[in-house]
Amino acid sequence: MGNINAKDPDYWNVSDDPGIRNENWMQTLPDNMLVSQVSIPGTHNTMAREGGLWVWCQSLSLAIQLLIGIRFLDIRSRHFQDTLPIHHGVAFQNINFSEVVKKVLDFLDKHPSEFVFMRVKKEYKAERNTLSFSDIVEGVLHRAGRHRFCLNTTIPSVGECRGKVVILNDFAQNKKHLGIPWRSIDLEDTWDTDSDNKWEKVRRHLDKAQSDSGGKMYITFSSHVGSAPPRSLARTMNPRLHSYVRNAKKRIGIVASDYPGPSLITDIIKINS
């Protein structure tokens, strides 16, 4: 997958263990702090590692992403035959929603100081179902143990979330018991634009997050589509993003990227110090 060095500070294009660890970085956060006041590194289309150059958005496995400090996961499931296979568009990612949930809970069992945001989103076309998407999600959460999830519709505290998956509901926002509604979040996700315009939108949104007191949740996607595949676009976007992060004085909320590199992730975490 190219010749990018694994130690590139802004960009990862390798599939092996990168060697850095940020697995317990949340343990120093105050319990009474709102989770919206935390700066959090995340990945766009977290599981997109199958289907070819134009589909790939990440090179690192879910387990490695969690170990290096990623705490926002963008999980996209197709509604198919009463199951939730993970997709990026038409491309099946060889894993189901229930397996993703188990992997995240396994991580949290070993690292109870941490919590993980999980956006749950419908992806691709529904086919041959007798159960609703939300019913299937609820079934997965019930079998895993609902106490393992933060399903608040309002912003919880860090202490309330430790050891749990915080669900961001982008699938059935009329369900008042299935997590923070996606539409309640201040979001930058302009995806169909050129790199310069996208960067200006990202920069302005991060500025807005820094100027806010922290009572509202901000998510900034630095990813976008264009005339090149995601990994090429990330080579341009991620250094710009990292330069901004190094100079940030206040929290910037959740930042979700394609192929985020080691120093980019670590420097987002350092904003919380």
N, C-alpha and C positions, 0 to 999 in steps of 0.2 A: 504493500500500500504506500509506495512512494519512498523518498529518501529523507524525510524529515527526522531530525534527531529526537530521540525520546526526551532529551533534556531541554528542548525548546521551551522557553518560559511561557509562551502564549498558546501553544498548539501541540496537540498530541495526535499522531498518526501512526500509532503502534498498537499492537493487540496484546502485548505481554504486560507483566506487572511492572509499572513504572518506578517502583522503589520508594516513593515518598508515602508518608502516613499522616493523615489528619483524622484518625478514626474517633477520637474523643474530644474534638475541639469545642463542643458545646458545654462541657462540664463546668466551665468557669462562668457561664452566663447566669445572671441572677434569676431565681425562680419567679420573682414577681414581674419580670420584664415581659411585655407583650411580644408575641412571636413576630408581629409586624415591625418591631423595632430592631430586628436582627438582619444583618447583611448575610445573604446566603448564596453560595454558588450552586448552580443547577445545570442540567443538560436539557436541550431541546430534543424531542423525539428520542428519549433516553435509550430505547431498545433497538433503534434502527441500525443494525449491523449486518443485515442480510438483504440481498436483492440487487447488488451492483452499485457502481460508482455514484449514480445519481440518486440513489436511495439512502446510502450510508450517511448517517449524521454523527455517529460516534465510533471510536475504535476500541474503547475499553469496555469490558464486561460490567454488568450491574454490580457485582461483588467488588470489583476494583474501584469503580466510581464511588461507592460508599466508603471504602477504606481511605481514599484520597481526600474525602471531605465533601463530596456532592450531597446536598440535602434537599434538593428539589428534583423530583422525577416527573417527566412528562410522559404519561402512560396512555397509549392509544390502542383501544380494543375494537375489533370488529364484532358485531352482533350476529353470530352464525351458529345455527343448529343448537340454540340454547347454551352456547358456550361463549367465551370472550377471548378468542385468539388475538395476540398482539400483532398489529399491522402497521406499516407505513404505506399508505395508499393500498394498492393491490398486493404488495409484498408482505407475506406472512413472515414473522420474525422467529419462528420455531420455538415459541414459548406462549403459554396462556396466562391470563390475568391472575389466576389462582397461584401459579408458580412464581410469578413476580412478587406477589404479596408474601408468599412463604420465604423467599430469599431476603426480602426487606425485614421481615420479622425475625428471621434467624440472625441477621446483623444486629438488630436492636436487642435481642436476647443477650448478646455478648457485649453490647455497648449501651447500657441502660440510661446513660446520661444524655443520649442523643434523641432527636426526633427527626422525622423525614416527612416533608410535604410530598403528597402524591396527587398530581392532577389526573383525573380519570376522564377520558374523552372518547366519544364514539368516533370510529374511523372506518372508512370505506363503506360499502353497502351492506345493509342487513339482509339476511336470507334464511328461510326455513326455521323460523322460531315460533315457539308456543309461549315463551316467557318474555316479559319485557326486559330491556337492558338493565334497568334499575333493580328489578327482582333478582336478576342473576348476580349483580354486584352485591346486593344485600345478602344473598345466600353465601357468597364467598366470605364476606366479613363475618357472618354468623358462625360459619364453620371454623374460621381462624380464631374466633373469640372477639366479640364486639368491644370488650374492654381494652383490646390492643390498639384501638383506633380512636382518634379524636374526631368526633362527628359534629362538633359545635358549628352553628351557623354564624356565630360572631367570633371575634378575634380572641383566642385563648392566651393564657400566660405560658411562659416556658415551663414552669413547674407542672402545669396541667398536661403538658405534651410529652414530657420525658418518657422514653421507652415506647412511644406510640407513632403510628402513621397518621398524619394530619391530612384528611381527605379534602381536596379541592374539587367541588362537584361541577363538572362541565358536561353532564349527561342528563340530569333530571333536576333542574334547579327549583322545581315546584315541590320537591321532597324536602321537607323542613328538618329531617333528621339524618341527612346524608352528607354533612360537611358544609364547608364555606362555599356559598354560591360563586361560581366563576365570574358572573356578571357584577358582583360586588367589589371586585378587585380593580385597582387602577392599573391598566394593562397597556404595554406597548408591544404589539405583535404585527406590525406592518411587514408582511413577508414578501409581497410581490413588488419589488422596487430595486433600484440600483444601489450599489454599496455606499456611495457618498450620501445619498438621500436617507438611506437607512441609518447610517451613522449619526446624522444630524437628529433624527428622531430618537435614537437611543440616548444620545448625549442630553437632549432636552428632558427626556423622561427621567434620567438619573439625576439631573439637576432638580427636577420637581420632587423626587423622592427625598433628596437631601434637605430640601427646604420645608418638608412636612414634619410635624411633631412626632409622627410614628403611630398614630392611631388608625391609619389606613394601610392596607396591604398593597405593595407595589410589586409588579412582576415585569421585568424588561427582557424580552427576547432579542438577543443580538443576531439571531439567525435570519436568513432571508433566502429567496431563490433568485436565480439570474441565469446568465449565459454560461456559467461554470457550475460544476457540482459543489455540494456543500463543503467538502474539505478544502477546495480551492478558495471559496469565498471566505472561509474561516481564517485563512492565512492573511487576508487583508483586514478583516474585522477584528480579530482577537488582539493584535498589537495595539490598535486604537483603544479598544476597551481596557486593556491592561494599563495603558498610559493614564487613562481617566481614573481607574481604580487606585493606582498608586498615590494619586493626589486628592482622593476623596477624604473629606473631614468628618462627615456624618454618615449615617446608615444609608445604603442605597437599595435596600430591599432585596428581593430575589432577582438574580441575573441568570438567565438560561441561555446556554451557548452550544454551538456545535464544536466538537473537538477542543474543549478548554484545556489549556496547558497547566503545568504544575505551579508556576509562580502566579499565574492569573487566579487560580483557585485559592492558593494560600493567601494572596494579598486581599482577596475579597473577605476571607475569614479574619484577617488582621484588622479590618476596619472595626470589628467588634471589641478590640482590645482597649 
